[in-house]
Amino acid sequence: MRMKKYTRTHEWVEIEGKMATVGITNHAQEELGDVVYVDLPEVGKEVKKGDVVASIESVKAAADVYAPLSGKITEVNERLESEPELINKDAEGEGWIFKMEIADESELSDLLDEQAYREFCEQK
């Protein structure tokens, strides 16, 4: 079963079984502007929910990317090293940042569904 969830720090998470693909939301990339550099996490690194795992630099600002769940980084999107603009072109698709193995599925309950995330963004 596949499901997509969102964080209050503007990451999206696509969950399939014990694996999760993570990136920043379209809303976040619009706020950042043109992305020029992505500092990717290390494959094999164990992270706790809320840890800073990556950073993104744009012409306007820099932003941290937080682990939406605890687990282990299993893969990074190496295309972002030479094509950071993928985040602007397709933030919630080809512009994914990392994949991870989920350590604690109970943390999923803290994530927002699409409707709740949209409402959260509108409140700002």
Secondary structure, DSSP 4 states (H G I P E B T S, - for coil): -EEEEE-TTSEEEEEETTEEEEEE-HHHHHHH-SEEEEEPPPTT-EE-TT-EEEEEEESS-EEEEE-SSSEEEEEE-THHHH-TTHHHH-TTTTT--EEEEES-GGGGGGSB-HHHHHHHHHH-
